[in-house]
């Protein structure tokens, strides 16, 4: 429930609505102003994005193999709330589901045409394309989510602090997380999450409308897009109302079943052997070059490929990190740090690599090996139809397109559902089971925001805003590395000292001489 004491809800909603208002009536100014900020941060601080992103990955790998990996995210007696299968399905659906469907075909093709290194439309360009796709969607990306999720899960379940991002700063802020400083952090995080989610809902609506138009001839108009958002809103609010264990859990499980079904169909209908070679080869090249790619900058080049793609991705992942991190943390109680990081970092990356090998690898085979350049033209003309133009080169096109639309819808609903849950958590001062009223309010806000952005043509402008305002959060994440390490290190030291004291007392209690034995008797 919203009241005057709930500064997080009031402040974040007010700022969100203000920016949506600017997106409607001052779209051109908003886009120009924040584009200059985004250009400044990606150009002058691109080195920071890459260096920090690599640091996050190193931290995750270190914790997996360190003695801290045994620490449980919760009390020692806590058990996981969800099975591993449902847990993975929920975290994956919330994190990258819509993005994978949107970019699965398009990004490999775009990198093939304009690669970061060498000439486009060559054998080398095809290999380089897949390697960089793995890089953009692989370990580094998931490490950004994992860092935030780990900090939240540790402090809210192990240390019993509120389920808010400000809680991760407790080792340095102490009780100030409950004051002005902490509230400011949480208002900023809530606002950033809300506009990021609104933008994605708008973009996904455009893709879904394009698919419906391609398959069934549904008019690709603003009216259709508003109808789509209205229907999706009704579904995801109903799901959010039913809670995690019913609506969202079931939707996530359906997502993964449909995604696997589509992937397997393309794998066996397409160039199966070629796909598996692409999967293995690209994984090998990615792992071989992960360090130089993580730190690669075009220092003496006028080409801005790295800024346009890699650095923008790191900024965009950080825009979603609070929402995705909070949701992953919420469903991860009772797991150890090691199990958590393997589940959030390693397993999703492997599935992502396979998805891009199947979808993107098949698209590259069609274009590069079979010479079907019409697919390139279709993607260049309208990126929202990339997936459905791709399906036209396979048998059972209508079936594949239907499954594709179903998958977009299910990921769409799941992402919106989980985002309203997280926004309600923030607005409820970190309540792990927020009220349905808050879920409904935020659901209506982000859906209405997506509609007005589509009406005004301001989706791109607000996406620029979301990415630009995420830069301070990337700085905050580097501080999270310190606070998380400090907390787990102090816990291990405390446990070790208690154990040593116990052993010392036990040893001292054992008589060591005949005199002591007689005295004891």
DRENVEXLUM-797058 format. One record per residue (C-alpha): x, y, z; residue in three letters; residue number from 1. Coordinates in Angstrom, 2 decimals, decimal comma. Layout:
X:Y:Z:ALA:NUM
...
// end
This chain:
0,00:0,00:0,00:UNK:1
1,28:3,49:-0,86:UNK:2
1,33:6,17:1,83:UNK:3
3,23:9,32:2,64:UNK:4
5,79:7,35:4,64:UNK:5
6,71:5,19:1,66:UNK:6
9,23:7,53:0,07:UNK:7
10,58:4,87:-2,30:UNK:8
7,20:4,27:-3,95:UNK:9
6,23:7,93:-4,12:UNK:10
9,63:9,18:-5,28:UNK:11
10,24:6,50:-7,92:UNK:12
6,74:6,69:-9,38:UNK:13
6,94:10,47:-9,61:UNK:14
10,31:10,45:-11,39:UNK:15
9,23:7,61:-13,71:UNK:16
6,07:9,43:-14,76:UNK:17
8,06:12,64:-15,27:UNK:18
10,42:10,95:-17,70:UNK:19
7,56:9,28:-19,52:UNK:20
5,95:12,72:-19,83:UNK:21
9,19:14,08:-21,30:UNK:22
9,29:11,10:-23,66:UNK:23
5,86:12,03:-24,98:UNK:24
6,04:15,80:-25,28:UNK:25
9,77:16,46:-25,49:UNK:26
10,88:13,34:-27,30:UNK:27
13,41:15,04:-29,57:UNK:28
15,00:17,05:-26,76:UNK:29
15,10:14,01:-24,46:UNK:30
16,75:11,86:-27,12:UNK:31
19,31:14,54:-27,98:UNK:32
20,21:15,34:-24,36:UNK:33
20,63:11,77:-23,17:UNK:34
22,24:10,63:-26,42:UNK:35
25,01:13,12:-25,69:UNK:36
25,34:11,71:-22,15:UNK:37
25,39:8,15:-23,46:UNK:38
27,98:9,04:-26,08:UNK:39
30,13:10,71:-23,44:UNK:40
30,01:7,77:-21,02:UNK:41
30,59:5,09:-23,65:UNK:42
33,38:7,03:-25,35:UNK:43
35,25:8,50:-22,38:UNK:44
34,46:5,74:-19,89:UNK:45
34,30:2,74:-22,20:UNK:46
37,51:1,52:-20,58:UNK:47
35,73:1,57:-17,21:UNK:48
32,77:-0,46:-18,47:UNK:49
35,07:-3,14:-19,88:UNK:50
37,45:-3,23:-16,91:UNK:51
34,67:-3,32:-14,33:UNK:52
32,74:-5,95:-16,29:UNK:53
35,82:-8,17:-16,35:UNK:54
36,30:-7,60:-12,62:UNK:55
32,74:-8,81:-11,94:UNK:56
33,45:-12,02:-13,85:UNK:57
36,70:-12,60:-11,98:UNK:58
34,91:-12,15:-8,65:UNK:59
32,26:-14,73:-9,57:UNK:60
34,84:-17,28:-10,70:UNK:61
36,90:-16,69:-7,56:UNK:62
33,91:-17,23:-5,26:UNK:63
32,96:-20,46:-7,04:UNK:64
36,33:-22,03:-6,26:UNK:65
37,03:-20,31:-2,92:UNK:66
36,20:-21,44:0,60:UNK:67
33,39:-18,87:0,60:UNK:68
31,47:-20,98:-1,91:UNK:69
30,12:-23,13:0,95:UNK:70
28,30:-20,20:2,58:UNK:71
24,54:-20,60:2,29:UNK:72
22,30:-17,79:1,10:UNK:73
20,14:-18,03:4,18:UNK:74
20,41:-19,79:7,49:UNK:75
22,34:-23,05:7,55:UNK:76
19,08:-24,99:7,90:UNK:77
17,27:-23,23:5,03:UNK:78
16,36:-25,31:1,98:UNK:79
15,69:-24,04:-1,57:UNK:80
12,12:-22,97:-2,21:UNK:81
12,13:-24,15:-5,84:UNK:82
13,49:-27,19:-7,64:UNK:83
16,61:-26,64:-9,76:UNK:84
14,61:-26,94:-12,97:UNK:85
11,99:-24,36:-11,98:UNK:86
14,67:-22,11:-10,47:UNK:87
16,66:-22,09:-13,69:UNK:88
13,55:-21,57:-15,82:UNK:89
12,44:-18,59:-13,73:UNK:90
15,81:-16,84:-13,63:UNK:91
16,42:-17,38:-17,33:UNK:92
12,96:-16,22:-18,40:UNK:93
13,27:-13,03:-16,38:UNK:94
16,82:-12,26:-17,45:UNK:95
17,21:-12,74:-21,20:UNK:96
14,20:-14,52:-22,66:UNK:97
12,84:-11,68:-24,80:UNK:98
16,31:-10,59:-25,85:UNK:99
17,31:-14,03:-27,10:UNK:100
14,21:-14,31:-29,28:UNK:101
14,73:-10,80:-30,66:UNK:102
18,49:-11,03:-31,35:UNK:103
18,96:-14,79:-31,88:UNK:104
18,99:-14,42:-35,67:UNK:105
19,59:-10,70:-36,14:UNK:106
22,81:-10,09:-34,18:UNK:107
24,97:-12,83:-35,75:UNK:108
23,89:-11,63:-39,22:UNK:109
24,62:-7,97:-38,41:UNK:110
28,09:-8,86:-37,07:UNK:111
28,71:-10,97:-40,16:UNK:112
27,95:-8,00:-42,42:UNK:113
29,91:-5,51:-40,30:UNK:114
32,38:-7,42:-38,09:UNK:115
34,54:-5,76:-35,42:UNK:116
37,67:-7,09:-37,15:UNK:117
38,39:-7,63:-40,85:UNK:118
36,13:-7,59:-43,89:UNK:119
32,44:-8,41:-43,78:UNK:120
30,68:-11,34:-45,48:UNK:121
33,75:-13,62:-45,34:UNK:122
34,60:-16,93:-43,69:UNK:123
36,48:-15,06:-40,98:UNK:124
33,57:-12,67:-40,49:UNK:125
31,24:-15,60:-39,82:UNK:126
33,57:-17,03:-37,15:UNK:127
34,17:-13,62:-35,60:UNK:128
30,46:-12,89:-35,57:UNK:129
29,60:-15,94:-33,47:UNK:130
32,52:-15,37:-31,12:UNK:131
31,39:-11,85:-30,30:UNK:132
27,77:-12,90:-29,94:UNK:133
28,91:-15,41:-27,32:UNK:134
30,90:-12,64:-25,69:UNK:135
27,99:-10,20:-25,53:UNK:136
25,52:-12,75:-24,15:UNK:137
27,82:-15,06:-22,21:UNK:138
29,76:-15,10:-18,96:UNK:139
30,46:-11,37:-18,75:UNK:140
26,80:-10,47:-19,17:UNK:141
25,60:-13,02:-16,61:UNK:142
28,33:-11,91:-14,18:UNK:143
26,72:-8,44:-14,08:UNK:144
23,42:-10,02:-13,04:UNK:145
25,10:-12,50:-10,70:UNK:146
26,98:-9,84:-8,74:UNK:147
23,82:-7,90:-7,87:UNK:148
21,79:-11,04:-7,23:UNK:149
24,47:-12,53:-4,96:UNK:150
24,77:-9,39:-2,86:UNK:151
21,01:-9,11:-2,46:UNK:152
20,51:-12,79:-1,62:UNK:153
23,37:-12,79:0,90:UNK:154
22,34:-9,68:2,80:UNK:155
18,60:-10,28:2,81:UNK:156
18,65:-14,00:3,64:UNK:157
21,90:-14,38:5,57:UNK:158
21,98:-11,02:7,33:UNK:159
18,19:-10,44:7,49:UNK:160
18,29:-7,02:5,82:UNK:161
15,53:-5,62:3,55:UNK:162
15,34:-6,94:-0,01:UNK:163
16,66:-3,65:-1,40:UNK:164
19,81:-2,80:-3,33:UNK:165
20,81:-0,38:-0,56:UNK:166
21,25:-3,39:1,75:UNK:167
24,33:-4,48:-0,24:UNK:168
26,07:-1,31:0,99:UNK:169
25,52:-2,14:4,67:UNK:170
29,20:-2,98:5,34:UNK:171
30,12:0,65:4,62:UNK:172
26,87:2,57:5,26:UNK:173
25,66:0,60:8,29:UNK:174
22,28:1,89:9,55:UNK:175
22,37:4,76:7,06:UNK:176
20,78:2,35:4,57:UNK:177
17,54:3,09:6,42:UNK:178
18,00:6,86:6,08:UNK:179
18,24:9,41:3,30:UNK:180
21,26:7,84:1,62:UNK:181
19,66:4,40:1,44:UNK:182
16,30:5,75:0,28:UNK:183
17,99:7,79:-2,45:UNK:184
19,75:4,66:-3,74:UNK:185
16,51:2,69:-3,81:UNK:186
14,48:5,44:-5,49:UNK:187
17,13:5,68:-8,20:UNK:188
17,18:1,91:-8,66:UNK:189
13,38:1,67:-8,86:UNK:190
13,18:4,47:-11,41:UNK:191
15,93:2,94:-13,54:UNK:192
14,19:-0,44:-13,47:UNK:193
10,79:1,00:-14,38:UNK:194
11,90:2,90:-17,48:UNK:195
14,09:0,00:-18,61:UNK:196
11,19:-2,44:-18,37:UNK:197
8,80:-0,01:-20,12:UNK:198
11,23:0,27:-23,00:UNK:199
11,57:-3,49:-23,41:UNK:200
7,80:-3,95:-23,33:UNK:201
7,52:-1,44:-26,16:UNK:202
10,24:-3,09:-28,26:UNK:203
8,86:-6,59:-27,68:UNK:204
5,39:-5,39:-28,70:UNK:205
6,82:-4,20:-32,00:UNK:206
8,39:-7,63:-32,63:UNK:207
5,23:-9,48:-31,68:UNK:208
3,14:-7,29:-33,98:UNK:209
5,63:-7,86:-36,81:UNK:210
5,32:-11,62:-36,28:UNK:211
1,54:-11,54:-36,31:UNK:212
1,64:-9,47:-39,48:UNK:213
4,08:-11,84:-41,19:UNK:214
2,22:-15,02:-40,24:UNK:215
-1,44:-14,06:-40,25:UNK:216
-1,52:-10,67:-41,91:UNK:217
-2,58:-8,84:-38,75:UNK:218
-2,25:-5,12:-39,40:UNK:219
1,04:-3,68:-38,18:UNK:220
-0,43:-0,53:-36,68:UNK:221
-0,45:1,42:-33,44:UNK:222
-3,97:0,20:-32,70:UNK:223
-2,85:-3,42:-32,92:UNK:224
0,13:-2,70:-30,67:UNK:225
-2,09:-1,12:-28,02:UNK:226
-4,41:-4,15:-28,16:UNK:227
-1,40:-6,46:-27,72:UNK:228
-0,16:-4,57:-24,66:UNK:229
-3,66:-4,52:-23,17:UNK:230
-4,06:-8,30:-23,52:UNK:231
-0,56:-9,03:-22,24:UNK:232
-1,10:-6,68:-19,30:UNK:233
-4,28:-8,47:-18,26:UNK:234
-2,47:-11,82:-18,39:UNK:235
0,69:-10,85:-16,52:UNK:236
-1,20:-8,93:-13,81:UNK:237
-3,36:-12,02:-13,27:UNK:238
-0,20:-14,11:-13,06:UNK:239
1,45:-11,65:-10,67:UNK:240
-1,66:-11,69:-8,50:UNK:241
-1,46:-15,48:-8,16:UNK:242
2,11:-15,34:-6,74:UNK:243
5,49:-16,88:-7,49:UNK:244
4,63:-20,50:-6,83:UNK:245
1,70:-20,55:-9,22:UNK:246
1,63:-18,08:-12,09:UNK:247
5,27:-17,15:-12,61:UNK:248
6,67:-20,59:-11,88:UNK:249
4,30:-22,25:-14,35:UNK:250
4,88:-19,64:-17,04:UNK:251
8,65:-19,99:-16,70:UNK:252
8,49:-23,76:-17,04:UNK:253
6,34:-23,36:-20,17:UNK:254
8,88:-20,87:-21,55:UNK:255
11,73:-23,32:-21,35:UNK:256
9,69:-26,18:-22,85:UNK:257
8,67:-24,02:-25,82:UNK:258
12,21:-22,62:-26,23:UNK:259
13,73:-26,11:-26,24:UNK:260
11,07:-27,34:-28,67:UNK:261
11,79:-24,52:-31,12:UNK:262
15,55:-24,94:-30,78:UNK:263
15,37:-28,69:-31,39:UNK:264
13,14:-28,24:-34,44:UNK:265
15,60:-25,81:-36,03:UNK:266
18,51:-28,05:-35,05:UNK:267
17,08:-31,10:-36,81:UNK:268
15,35:-29,33:-39,69:UNK:269
18,44:-27,25:-40,38:UNK:270
22,11:-28,05:-40,96:UNK:271
22,54:-30,14:-37,81:UNK:272
26,21:-31,04:-38,28:UNK:273
27,11:-27,47:-39,23:UNK:274
25,28:-26,11:-36,17:UNK:275
27,19:-28,39:-33,80:UNK:276
30,50:-27,45:-35,43:UNK:277
29,61:-23,78:-34,99:UNK:278
28,70:-24,41:-31,35:UNK:279
31,98:-26,15:-30,53:UNK:280
34,23:-23,89:-32,61:UNK:281
32,65:-20,65:-31,35:UNK:282
32,82:-21,79:-27,74:UNK:283
36,50:-22,63:-28,17:UNK:284
37,33:-19,30:-29,80:UNK:285
35,32:-17,43:-27,19:UNK:286
37,06:-19,11:-24,24:UNK:287
40,46:-18,65:-25,90:UNK:288
39,91:-14,93:-26,47:UNK:289
37,70:-14,01:-23,52:UNK:290
40,41:-11,95:-21,81:UNK:291
41,48:-9,87:-24,84:UNK:292
37,83:-9,38:-25,86:UNK:293
36,92:-8,29:-22,31:UNK:294
39,58:-5,57:-22,40:UNK:295
39,61:-4,69:-26,10:UNK:296
39,28:-1,00:-27,03:UNK:297
39,75:0,64:-30,42:UNK:298
42,39:2,99:-28,99:UNK:299
43,80:4,34:-32,27:UNK:300
40,82:3,72:-34,53:UNK:301
37,97:5,91:-35,66:UNK:302
35,67:2,87:-35,80:UNK:303
33,11:2,93:-32,99:UNK:304
32,00:-0,71:-33,23:UNK:305
33,02:-1,53:-29,64:UNK:306
31,16:1,49:-28,27:UNK:307
28,08:0,78:-30,37:UNK:308
27,88:-2,90:-29,46:UNK:309
29,98:-4,14:-26,54:UNK:310
30,01:-1,08:-24,30:UNK:311
26,35:-0,38:-25,04:UNK:312
25,53:-3,97:-24,06:UNK:313
27,41:-3,65:-20,77:UNK:314
25,47:-0,45:-20,06:UNK:315
22,18:-2,10:-21,04:UNK:316
22,82:-5,18:-18,89:UNK:317
23,49:-2,87:-15,94:UNK:318
20,12:-1,19:-16,61:UNK:319
18,44:-4,55:-16,06:UNK:320
20,78:-5,77:-13,31:UNK:321
18,77:-4,41:-10,34:UNK:322
15,52:-5,94:-11,59:UNK:323
17,01:-9,27:-12,70:UNK:324
19,34:-9,43:-9,70:UNK:325
16,53:-8,77:-7,24:UNK:326
14,30:-11,39:-8,81:UNK:327
17,05:-14,02:-8,96:UNK:328
17,94:-13,30:-5,34:UNK:329
14,30:-13,66:-4,29:UNK:330
14,05:-17,19:-5,72:UNK:331
17,50:-18,38:-4,56:UNK:332
17,14:-18,66:-0,79:UNK:333
18,74:-21,79:0,64:UNK:334
21,39:-22,31:-2,05:UNK:335
25,11:-22,07:-1,41:UNK:336
27,15:-19,33:-3,07:UNK:337
28,87:-21,95:-5,24:UNK:338
25,63:-23,56:-6,40:UNK:339
24,10:-20,14:-6,94:UNK:340
26,93:-18,86:-9,13:UNK:341
27,15:-22,04:-11,21:UNK:342
23,38:-21,83:-11,74:UNK:343
23,38:-18,14:-12,61:UNK:344
26,67:-17,90:-14,49:UNK:345
27,70:-21,20:-16,11:UNK:346
24,46:-23,04:-16,96:UNK:347
22,66:-20,04:-18,56:UNK:348
25,75:-19,22:-20,64:UNK:349
25,87:-22,75:-22,05:UNK:350
22,18:-22,64:-23,00:UNK:351
22,68:-19,20:-24,55:UNK:352
25,62:-20,44:-26,64:UNK:353
23,54:-23,35:-27,91:UNK:354
20,61:-21,05:-28,75:UNK:355
22,77:-18,70:-30,81:UNK:356
24,55:-21,62:-32,50:UNK:357
21,20:-23,03:-33,59:UNK:358
19,44:-19,80:-34,57:UNK:359
22,32:-17,54:-35,60:UNK:360
24,46:-20,37:-36,94:UNK:361
21,63:-21,54:-39,18:UNK:362
21,08:-18,00:-40,43:UNK:363
24,77:-17,64:-41,28:UNK:364
24,64:-21,01:-43,08:UNK:365
21,70:-19,79:-45,17:UNK:366
23,46:-16,55:-46,08:UNK:367
27,14:-17,54:-46,28:UNK:368
26,98:-21,17:-47,46:UNK:369
23,78:-21,10:-49,51:UNK:370
24,08:-17,52:-50,78:UNK:371
20,56:-16,48:-49,74:UNK:372
21,33:-12,79:-49,27:UNK:373
17,63:-11,89:-49,27:UNK:374
17,66:-12,72:-45,55:UNK:375
20,27:-10,01:-45,03:UNK:376
18,08:-7,50:-46,84:UNK:377
15,04:-8,45:-44,78:UNK:378
16,94:-7,97:-41,51:UNK:379
18,41:-4,66:-42,65:UNK:380
14,98:-3,40:-43,68:UNK:381
13,20:-4,34:-40,44:UNK:382
15,01:-6,05:-37,60:UNK:383
11,74:-6,92:-35,85:UNK:384
10,91:-9,47:-38,60:UNK:385
14,32:-11,17:-38,54:UNK:386
13,10:-14,31:-36,79:UNK:387
10,08:-14,78:-39,07:UNK:388
12,01:-14,06:-42,26:UNK:389
14,46:-16,72:-41,09:UNK:390
11,67:-19,29:-40,67:UNK:391
10,76:-18,93:-44,35:UNK:392
13,86:-20,95:-45,28:UNK:393
12,64:-24,04:-43,38:UNK:394
9,88:-26,57:-43,92:UNK:395
6,82:-26,20:-41,67:UNK:396
7,24:-22,41:-41,76:UNK:397
3,79:-21,76:-40,33:UNK:398
4,38:-24,13:-37,41:UNK:399
7,75:-22,56:-36,62:UNK:400
6,26:-19,07:-36,81:UNK:401
3,41:-20,07:-34,51:UNK:402
5,88:-21,46:-31,97:UNK:403
7,97:-18,31:-32,33:UNK:404
4,97:-16,09:-31,58:UNK:405
4,02:-18,30:-28,64:UNK:406
7,56:-18,03:-27,28:UNK:407
7,64:-14,24:-27,63:UNK:408
4,30:-14,01:-25,82:UNK:409
5,35:-16,29:-22,97:UNK:410
8,71:-14,56:-22,44:UNK:411
6,95:-11,20:-22,75:UNK:412
4,44:-12,08:-20,04:UNK:413
7,07:-13,61:-17,75:UNK:414
9,39:-10,62:-17,97:UNK:415
6,52:-8,22:-17,26:UNK:416
5,28:-10,42:-14,41:UNK:417
8,68:-10,66:-12,72:UNK:418
9,38:-6,96:-13,19:UNK:419
6,13:-5,92:-11,48:UNK:420
7,00:-8,28:-8,62:UNK:421
10,41:-6,64:-8,21:UNK:422
9,08:-3,09:-8,50:UNK:423
6,48:-3,94:-5,85:UNK:424
9,26:-5,30:-3,64:UNK:425
11,18:-2,04:-3,94:UNK:426
8,07:0,05:-3,32:UNK:427
7,19:-2,11:-0,34:UNK:428
10,52:-1,30:1,34:UNK:429
12,04:-4,65:0,45:UNK:430
9,08:-6,86:1,38:UNK:431
9,82:-10,31:-0,10:UNK:432
6,09:-10,89:-0,56:UNK:433
4,79:-7,51:-1,72:UNK:434
1,12:-6,64:-1,79:UNK:435
-0,97:-7,33:-4,86:UNK:436
-2,00:-3,67:-4,91:UNK:437
1,58:-2,59:-5,54:UNK:438
1,98:-5,24:-8,24:UNK:439
-1,13:-4,02:-10,02:UNK:440
-0,14:-0,36:-9,75:UNK:441
3,32:-0,97:-11,20:UNK:442
1,92:-3,29:-13,85:UNK:443
-0,42:-0,57:-15,02:UNK:444
2,32:2,08:-14,90:UNK:445
4,85:0,20:-17,02:UNK:446
2,19:-0,94:-19,50:UNK:447
0,73:2,55:-19,84:UNK:448
4,26:3,88:-20,22:UNK:449
4,95:1,42:-23,04:UNK:450
1,72:2,51:-24,78:UNK:451
2,43:6,23:-24,60:UNK:452
6,00:5,64:-25,78:UNK:453
4,68:3,77:-28,82:UNK:454
2,17:6,54:-29,49:UNK:455
4,83:9,24:-29,28:UNK:456
7,52:7,24:-31,00:UNK:457
9,63:7,69:-27,90:UNK:458
10,71:4,08:-27,30:UNK:459
14,20:4,68:-28,68:UNK:460
14,53:7,93:-26,74:UNK:461
13,66:6,35:-23,42:UNK:462
15,90:3,36:-24,14:UNK:463
18,71:5,89:-24,53:UNK:464
17,66:7,50:-21,24:UNK:465
17,62:4,14:-19,46:UNK:466
21,09:3,24:-20,68:UNK:467
22,54:6,67:-19,95:UNK:468
21,22:6,88:-16,38:UNK:469
22,60:3,40:-15,62:UNK:470
26,20:4,67:-15,59:UNK:471
26,16:5,64:-11,87:UNK:472
24,87:2,16:-11,07:UNK:473
27,85:0,60:-12,84:UNK:474
30,07:2,58:-10,48:UNK:475
27,96:1,37:-7,56:UNK:476
28,50:-2,21:-8,70:UNK:477
32,27:-1,86:-8,29:UNK:478
31,59:-0,91:-4,67:UNK:479
29,39:-4,00:-4,35:UNK:480
32,45:-6,12:-5,16:UNK:481
34,12:-4,71:-2,05:UNK:482
31,09:-4,92:0,26:UNK:483
30,28:-8,50:-0,74:UNK:484
33,86:-9,68:-0,30:UNK:485
34,15:-7,83:3,00:UNK:486
30,97:-9,44:4,34:UNK:487
31,81:-13,04:3,41:UNK:488
35,42:-12,63:4,57:UNK:489
34,32:-11,30:7,97:UNK:490
31,81:-14,13:8,32:UNK:491
34,46:-16,78:7,67:UNK:492
36,85:-15,08:10,11:UNK:493
34,15:-14,98:12,79:UNK:494
33,24:-18,63:12,26:UNK:495
36,91:-19,61:12,34:UNK:496
37,52:-17,70:15,58:UNK:497
34,49:-19,26:17,26:UNK:498
35,66:-22,74:16,21:UNK:499
39,17:-22,07:17,52:UNK:500
37,82:-20,82:20,84:UNK:501
35,67:-23,91:21,15:UNK:502
38,62:-26,22:20,43:UNK:503
40,82:-24,31:22,88:UNK:504
38,29:-24,57:25,69:UNK:505
37,75:-28,25:24,97:UNK:506
41,49:-28,90:24,98:UNK:507
41,96:-26,92:28,22:UNK:508
39,21:-28,94:29,88:UNK:509
41,14:-32,20:29,38:UNK:510
43,42:-32,97:32,41:UNK:511
47,06:-33,11:31,34:UNK:512
48,76:-34,50:34,46:UNK:513
48,23:-36,83:37,41:UNK:514
47,93:-33,84:39,74:UNK:515
45,26:-32,30:37,53:UNK:516
43,40:-35,61:37,41:UNK:517
43,50:-35,91:41,21:UNK:518
42,40:-32,30:41,53:UNK:519
39,58:-32,93:39,14:UNK:520
38,49:-35,93:41,18:UNK:521
// end
